[in-house]
Amino acid sequence: MPDSDPPPSLKIISLGSNIGSGVFIATGKALATGGPGNMVIAYTMVCSCVWAVLQSLSEMTIAFPVSGNYIDYADRWVDPALAFGAGFAEWLGWTAIVAAEAGFFNVLVQYWSEGSMPLAATISIFMFACLIIFTLPNKVFAWFEYVTSLIKIVIFLIIIVLSLALVLGAGPNGYIHHGDTWTEFPAFLNGFSGFANCALLAVWAVGDQVFIGIMGGEAESPRFSMAHATKLVPFRVNFIYVISVVFITILVPSDDDRLLGGSGVAASPFIIAVQDSGISGIPSLLNAGMICGVLAIAAEGVYLSSRVLRTMAHQKLIWERLAHVDNQGRPRLALIITSVVAVVLSYIQIAAGGLTVLNWLISITSASFFTNWIIISYVNWKFHRALKAQKDPLFTELYAWRSSLWPLAPAWLMLISLFLLVCCVFLGVKPPGVDDFSATNFFQYILGLLLIFGFTIGYKIIFRTPWRDAKTADLSTGRRPLSDDEIAMLDEYYRQPSWRRFLTYVQLW
């Protein structure tokens, strides 16, 4: 690979991002409420959206690598009100994730402390460790994400290999699993509500992956970095996540009461399977890795949310002063606002009950993510309409990157996202295991949607924002043609044999 190859951190961060509590612990809740059949179908469906998200987002980000990318694109190609709604949803979802990870950090610490650590103490330690990173130079954050992503990748690979060994009977108490968890127990629990709950938990576990797009837009060579991430991330999600889910459904029966009642990683179906096999030492190893994971994801949340506020301010969608940055490029006011809201949401868990608030935060985040998937798919379609209306030769330029099989990616993303919207509303009316309608349950699932749609419609009415015409939509601001150095780098890259190019996807340096 030539010396001008972009830094490896984006490759590793994209591979390790979003591997966290949603996969290790929340999969247990999905299995218990939906059963193995609903779980596998729901996670496979949601994971397919990651490919569609990055295909739709990458072709816009590579041509227009602006900070905040798709929020800017929604403004210039659709409507400023939609841009505000997209930004608000993204900020709300990732800020809620920071608070949710604080709750999971407490759960993980209690595994070792056995309940002796007060919730207020664990949340305070977590928020300090998470926020202190942003008082240090930007490189510290980049290397923190790089190192923690490596840790998560290694931990996850250990789990995959160990799960295969457990299926084949490893451990003092191990036995060969023949799929009895599918045949002796119901494969589909709680009907459609069980499936819908698995789908929303999958959305929360997988994440919206917009973090990769924003970092790719700020990379040295978006054409190289985003093109790689567009292949890396869907592979990681669709292969590793789905394989792990299949292993879970084979190793652990859906009626195991530890799935919902365990403490820390003891609630993880992976650990339940390890404990049943008689292998010791793995729970503590996974607990340590998970602590790194929740810290990394929370830091991603603060980083992304603050950049979203800065982008919205830069586009004059909100107070313009939030766009100001310090001498190191950090949006201080945006960071302060995001941090304060995240801290408040985190400490609410003390007064209102940790697990109850955690469920609300998860629901808000899931709704925020699939709402933005709807927006991204629609913005991508409007982007292509503008290119066609203005006869723009973007996709005929040298090394132009276009979504494969377009318009399959945005169409699939829109279809599944609308289906997830139906799932969210259905769960508000009838959650799994609940027969009577409850206003509390309804607002738990619907609150995120109400906030996003309400703020977007309100913004449209108050500011009377203009609808963008495809014939006059902005296709020049922020457009970045490939430099001579990038073209030379890509020439050298594509001259290499296929096996050598493949190695660039798996190298960890």
C-alpha positions in Angstrom: 0.0 0.0 0.0 1.4 3.4 -0.8 2.6 5.8 1.8 -0.3 8.1 1.3 -2.7 5.4 2.5 -5.2 7.0 4.9 -4.7 6.4 8.6 -5.8 2.9 9.7 -7.9 4.2 12.6 -11.1 4.6 10.5 -10.8 1.0 9.3 -10.5 -0.4 12.8 -13.0 2.0 14.3 -15.5 1.1 11.6 -15.0 -2.6 12.3 -15.3 -2.3 16.1 -17.9 0.5 16.4 -21.2 -0.4 18.0 -19.9 -3.7 19.3 -21.1 -3.4 22.9 -23.8 -4.0 25.4 -26.5 -4.3 22.7 -24.8 -7.5 21.4 -23.4 -9.0 24.6 -26.3 -8.4 27.0 -29.5 -7.2 25.2 -29.5 -10.3 23.0 -30.6 -12.2 26.1 -33.7 -10.0 26.4 -34.5 -10.5 22.7 -34.2 -14.3 23.0 -36.4 -14.4 26.1 -39.2 -12.3 24.6 -39.1 -13.4 21.0 -37.7 -16.9 20.9 -34.9 -18.2 18.6 -36.9 -17.9 15.3 -38.0 -14.3 15.8 -34.6 -13.4 17.0 -32.7 -14.7 13.9 -35.1 -13.3 11.4 -35.3 -9.9 13.1 -31.5 -9.5 13.5 -30.9 -10.6 9.9 -33.4 -8.1 8.6 -32.0 -5.2 10.6 -28.4 -6.2 9.8 -29.2 -6.0 6.1 -30.1 -2.3 6.6 -26.5 -1.6 7.5 -25.4 -2.4 3.9 -28.2 -0.2 2.6 -27.4 2.7 4.9 -23.7 2.8 4.0 -24.4 2.3 0.3 -26.8 5.2 0.3 -24.7 7.4 2.5 -21.3 6.7 1.0 -22.0 7.8 -2.6 -23.0 11.2 -1.2 -20.2 11.5 1.4 -17.5 10.6 -1.1 -18.6 13.3 -3.5 -19.5 15.9 -0.8 -17.3 15.1 2.3 -18.8 17.8 4.5 -18.9 17.6 8.3 -22.3 16.3 9.4 -22.9 15.0 5.9 -26.5 13.7 5.6 -27.9 16.5 7.7 -26.3 18.9 5.2 -27.6 16.9 2.3 -31.2 16.9 3.7 -31.0 20.7 3.8 -29.6 21.2 0.3 -31.6 18.5 -1.5 -34.9 18.3 0.4 -35.9 20.8 3.0 -34.2 22.6 6.0 -37.0 21.3 8.3 -36.1 17.7 7.4 -32.4 18.5 8.1 -33.4 19.8 11.5 -35.5 16.7 12.1 -32.6 14.5 11.0 -30.1 16.3 13.2 -32.4 16.4 16.2 -33.1 12.6 15.9 -29.4 11.9 15.6 -28.5 14.1 18.5 -31.3 12.6 20.7 -30.5 9.0 19.8 -26.7 9.2 20.5 -27.1 11.4 23.7 -29.6 8.7 25.0 -27.0 6.1 24.2 -24.4 7.9 26.4 -26.9 7.7 29.3 -27.8 4.1 28.5 -24.2 3.0 28.5 -23.8 4.6 31.9 -26.6 2.3 33.1 -24.9 -0.7 31.6 -21.6 0.3 33.1 -23.2 0.1 36.5 -24.5 -3.3 35.7 -21.0 -4.5 34.7 -19.4 -3.0 37.7 -21.9 -4.7 40.0 -20.9 -8.1 38.6 -17.6 -7.6 40.5 -18.7 -5.5 43.4 -21.8 -7.7 44.0 -24.0 -4.7 44.6 -21.8 -2.9 47.0 -21.2 0.1 44.7 -23.9 2.8 44.8 -25.5 3.6 41.4 -24.5 7.3 41.9 -20.9 6.4 42.3 -20.7 4.2 39.2 -22.4 6.8 37.0 -20.1 9.5 38.3 -17.0 7.4 37.6 -18.4 6.5 34.1 -19.2 10.1 33.1 -15.9 11.4 34.3 -14.0 8.8 32.3 -16.1 9.4 29.3 -16.0 13.2 29.3 -12.4 13.7 30.3 -11.3 12.5 26.9 -12.7 15.6 25.3 -10.5 17.9 27.3 -7.5 16.3 25.7 -6.1 16.7 22.2 -8.2 15.2 19.4 -5.6 12.5 18.8 -6.3 11.1 22.2 -9.9 10.4 21.2 -8.9 8.9 17.9 -6.4 6.5 19.6 -8.8 5.7 22.4 -11.4 4.6 19.8 -8.8 2.7 17.9 -7.5 0.8 20.9 -11.0 0.0 22.4 -12.2 -1.1 18.9 -9.2 -3.6 18.8 -10.1 -4.9 22.2 -13.8 -5.3 21.2 -12.8 -7.1 18.0 -10.5 -9.5 19.9 -13.1 -10.2 22.6 -15.8 -10.8 19.9 -13.6 -13.2 18.0 -12.9 -15.1 21.2 -16.6 -15.4 21.8 -17.3 -16.7 18.2 -14.6 -19.4 18.5 -15.7 -20.3 22.0 -19.3 -20.5 21.0 -18.4 -22.9 18.2 -16.5 -25.0 20.7 -19.4 -25.0 23.1 -21.8 -26.2 20.4 -19.5 -29.1 19.7 -19.4 -30.0 23.4 -16.4 -28.2 24.9 -16.0 -27.8 28.7 -16.2 -30.2 31.7 -20.0 -30.2 31.6 -20.3 -29.7 27.9 -22.3 -31.7 25.4 -23.0 -31.6 21.7 -26.0 -29.3 20.9 -28.3 -30.7 18.3 -30.7 -27.8 18.1 -33.0 -28.9 21.0 -33.5 -25.2 21.9 -35.4 -24.9 18.6 -37.4 -28.1 18.8 -38.2 -28.5 22.5 -39.1 -24.9 23.0 -41.3 -22.5 20.9 -39.3 -21.0 18.1 -41.6 -18.0 18.0 -42.6 -16.4 21.3 -45.3 -13.7 21.8 -46.4 -13.6 18.2 -45.7 -10.4 16.2 -44.9 -8.4 19.4 -42.1 -10.8 20.1 -40.7 -10.3 16.7 -41.1 -6.5 16.9 -39.3 -6.4 20.2 -36.4 -8.4 18.7 -36.3 -6.0 15.7 -36.1 -2.8 17.9 -33.4 -4.4 20.1 -31.5 -5.3 17.0 -31.7 -1.7 15.8 -30.3 -0.5 19.1 -27.5 -3.2 19.1 -26.5 -2.6 15.5 -26.6 1.2 15.6 -27.3 3.6 12.8 -23.6 3.6 11.5 -23.8 7.3 10.6 -20.8 7.7 12.9 -18.8 6.0 10.1 -20.1 8.5 7.5 -19.2 11.5 9.6 -15.7 10.3 10.3 -15.3 9.3 6.7 -16.3 12.8 5.6 -13.5 14.2 7.7 -10.9 11.6 6.5 -7.9 12.4 4.4 -9.3 10.5 1.5 -13.1 9.9 1.8 -13.0 8.0 -1.6 -10.7 5.4 -0.1 -11.8 5.3 3.5 -15.6 5.3 2.9 -15.3 2.8 0.1 -13.4 0.4 2.5 -15.8 1.0 5.4 -18.8 0.4 3.1 -17.5 -3.2 2.6 -16.0 -3.7 6.1 -18.9 -2.7 8.2 -21.7 -4.7 6.5 -19.4 -7.8 6.6 -18.8 -7.3 10.3 -22.5 -6.8 11.1 -24.0 -9.4 8.8 -21.5 -12.1 9.4 -20.3 -11.7 13.0 -23.6 -10.4 14.5 -25.8 -13.0 12.7 -23.4 -15.8 13.4 -23.3 -14.9 17.1 -27.1 -14.7 17.2 -27.4 -18.1 15.7 -25.0 -19.5 18.3 -27.0 -17.9 21.1 -30.2 -19.6 19.9 -28.5 -23.0 19.8 -26.7 -22.7 23.2 -29.3 -21.2 25.4 -33.1 -22.0 25.8 -35.4 -19.1 25.6 -37.0 -19.9 28.9 -33.8 -19.6 30.9 -34.7 -17.1 33.7 -31.1 -15.8 33.8 -31.6 -14.0 30.5 -33.7 -11.4 32.2 -32.6 -11.7 35.8 -28.9 -12.0 35.7 -26.4 -9.3 36.9 -23.8 -7.8 34.6 -22.4 -10.2 32.0 -24.2 -13.0 33.9 -27.3 -11.9 31.9 -25.4 -12.4 28.7 -26.4 -15.6 26.8 -22.8 -16.2 26.0 -21.9 -16.3 29.7 -24.9 -18.5 30.5 -23.6 -21.0 28.0 -20.0 -20.8 29.4 -21.2 -21.2 32.9 -23.3 -24.3 32.0 -20.3 -25.8 30.3 -18.2 -25.5 33.5 -15.5 -23.2 32.0 -14.2 -20.6 34.5 -12.5 -17.3 34.0 -14.3 -16.2 30.8 -17.0 -14.0 32.6 -14.4 -11.7 34.1 -12.5 -11.4 30.8 -15.7 -10.5 29.0 -16.7 -8.1 31.8 -13.4 -6.2 31.4 -13.8 -6.1 27.6 -17.4 -4.9 27.9 -16.4 -2.0 30.2 -14.0 -0.8 27.5 -16.8 -1.2 25.0 -19.4 0.9 26.8 -16.8 3.6 27.5 -15.9 3.7 23.8 -19.5 3.8 22.6 -20.4 6.5 25.1 -17.4 8.6 23.8 -18.6 8.0 20.2 -22.0 9.3 21.3 -20.6 12.5 22.8 -18.4 13.1 19.8 -21.1 12.4 17.2 -23.9 14.4 19.1 -21.6 17.5 19.5 -20.7 17.4 15.8 -24.4 17.1 14.8 -25.2 20.2 16.8 -22.2 22.0 15.2 -23.4 21.0 11.7 -26.9 22.2 12.5 -25.6 25.5 13.8 -23.3 25.9 10.7 -26.3 25.4 8.5 -28.2 28.1 10.6 -30.8 25.5 11.7 -30.1 26.4 15.3 -28.1 29.0 17.3 -25.1 29.8 15.1 -22.8 30.2 18.1 -22.8 26.4 18.5 -20.8 26.2 15.3 -17.7 27.9 16.9 -14.7 25.7 17.6 -11.6 26.1 19.7 -8.0 26.1 18.3 -8.1 22.3 18.1 -11.3 22.2 16.2 -13.5 21.1 19.1 -17.1 22.6 19.2 -16.9 23.5 22.9 -20.5 24.8 23.4 -21.9 21.8 21.5 -19.8 19.5 23.7 -21.0 21.2 26.9 -24.7 21.0 25.9 -24.4 17.4 24.9 -22.5 16.5 28.0 -24.9 18.2 30.3 -28.0 16.5 28.8 -26.2 13.1 28.9 -25.3 13.6 32.6 -28.9 14.6 33.5 -30.3 11.6 31.7 -27.8 9.4 33.4 -28.5 10.6 36.9 -32.3 10.3 36.3 -31.7 6.6 36.5 -31.0 7.0 40.2 -34.3 8.6 41.1 -36.6 6.8 38.6 -35.1 3.2 38.7 -32.2 2.2 36.6 -33.7 -0.6 34.5 -37.0 1.4 33.9 -35.1 4.4 32.5 -32.8 2.2 30.6 -35.7 0.7 28.7 -37.0 4.1 27.8 -33.5 5.2 26.6 -33.2 2.1 24.4 -36.7 2.8 22.9 -35.8 6.4 22.2 -32.5 5.4 20.5 -34.1 2.7 18.3 -36.8 5.2 17.1 -34.2 7.8 16.4 -32.1 5.4 14.3 -34.7 4.0 12.0 -36.3 7.4 11.6 -32.9 8.6 10.2 -32.7 5.6 8.0 -36.0 6.7 6.4 -34.5 10.2 6.0 -31.2 8.9 4.5 -33.0 6.8 1.9 -35.3 9.6 0.8 -32.4 12.1 0.7 -30.4 9.7 -1.5 -33.3 9.5 -3.9 -33.6 13.3 -4.1 -29.8 13.4 -4.6 -30.1 11.2 -7.7 -33.1 13.3 -8.9 -31.0 16.5 -8.7 -28.1 14.9 -10.6 -30.5 13.7 -13.3 -32.4 17.0 -13.5 -29.2 19.0 -13.8 -27.5 16.5 -16.1 -24.5 16.4 -13.6 -21.8 14.0 -14.8 -20.7 13.0 -11.2 -20.8 9.3 -11.7 -18.9 9.4 -15.0 -15.8 11.0 -13.4 -12.6 9.2 -12.7 -12.9 6.8 -9.8 -16.5 7.9 -9.1 -18.1 5.7 -6.5 -21.8 4.8 -7.0 -24.0 2.5 -4.9 -24.1 -0.9 -6.5 -27.5 -2.0 -7.8 -29.0 1.4 -7.2 -31.9 2.0 -6.3 -32.0 -1.3 -4.4 -30.2 0.1 -1.3 -32.4 3.2 -0.6 -35.6 1.3 -1.6 -34.8 -1.6 0.8 -33.8 0.8 3.5 -37.1 2.7 3.2 -39.1 -0.5 3.2 -37.5 -2.0 6.3 -37.5 1.3 8.1 -41.3 1.8 7.6 -41.8 -1.7 8.8 -39.8 -0.9 11.9 -42.1 2.1 12.4 -45.0 -0.3 12.4 -43.2 -2.5 14.9 -42.6 0.5 17.2 -46.3 1.6 17.1 -47.5 -2.0 17.6 -45.3 -2.5 20.7 -46.7 0.7 22.1 -50.1 -0.8 22.0 -49.2 -4.4 22.9 -45.7 -5.1 24.3 -44.7 -8.8 24.6 -46.3 -10.5 27.6 -48.7 -7.7 28.3 -52.4 -8.1 27.6 -53.8 -4.8 28.7 -53.1 -1.4 27.1 -50.9 0.9 29.3 -50.2 4.6 28.7 -46.7 4.1 30.3 -45.8 1.3 27.8 -47.3 3.3 24.9 -45.2 6.4 25.6 -42.1 4.2 26.3 -42.1 3.1 22.6 -43.7 6.1 21.0 -41.9 9.0 22.9 -38.9 9.1 20.5 -41.2 9.2 17.4 -43.4 11.9 19.0 -40.4 14.1 19.8 -38.8 13.7 16.3 -41.9 14.2 14.2 -43.2 16.9 16.5 -40.0 19.0 16.4 -39.7 18.6 12.7 -43.3 19.6 11.9 -43.1 22.4 14.4 -39.9 23.7 12.8 -41.5 23.6 9.3 -44.5 25.5 10.5 -42.7 28.2 12.5 -39.9 28.9 10.0 -41.8 28.1 6.7 -38.7 26.4 5.3 -38.5 26.1 1.5 -38.8 22.8 -0.4 -35.8 22.3 -2.6 -36.3 22.0 -6.4 -34.2 19.2 -8.0 -33.4 21.6 -10.9 -31.9 24.2 -8.7 -30.6 22.1 -5.7 -27.1 22.8 -4.7 -24.6 20.3 -6.3 -21.5 22.4 -5.9 -21.0 23.5 -2.3 -18.5 21.2 -0.5 -18.0 19.1 -3.6 -14.5 17.6 -3.6 -12.9 16.4 -6.8 -10.1 13.9 -6.4 -6.7 15.5 -6.0 -3.7 14.4 -8.0 -2.3 12.7 -5.0 -5.5 10.7 -4.4 -5.7 9.7 -8.0 -2.0 8.5 -7.9 -2.8 6.6 -4.7 -5.9 4.9 -6.2 -4.0 4.1 -9.4 -1.3 2.3 -7.4 -3.9 0.6 -5.3 -6.0 -0.8 -8.2 -2.8 -1.9 -10.0 -2.2 -4.4 -7.1 -3.5 -8.0 -7.4 -6.8 -8.8 -5.8 -5.3 -10.7 -2.8 -3.1 -7.7 -2.0 -6.1 -5.3 -2.1 -8.0 -7.8 0.2 -5.3 -7.5 2.8 -6.0 -3.8 3.1 -9.4 -4.7 4.6 -8.0 -6.9 7.3 -4.8 -5.2 8.3 -4.9 -3.8 11.8 -2.2 -1.1 11.5 
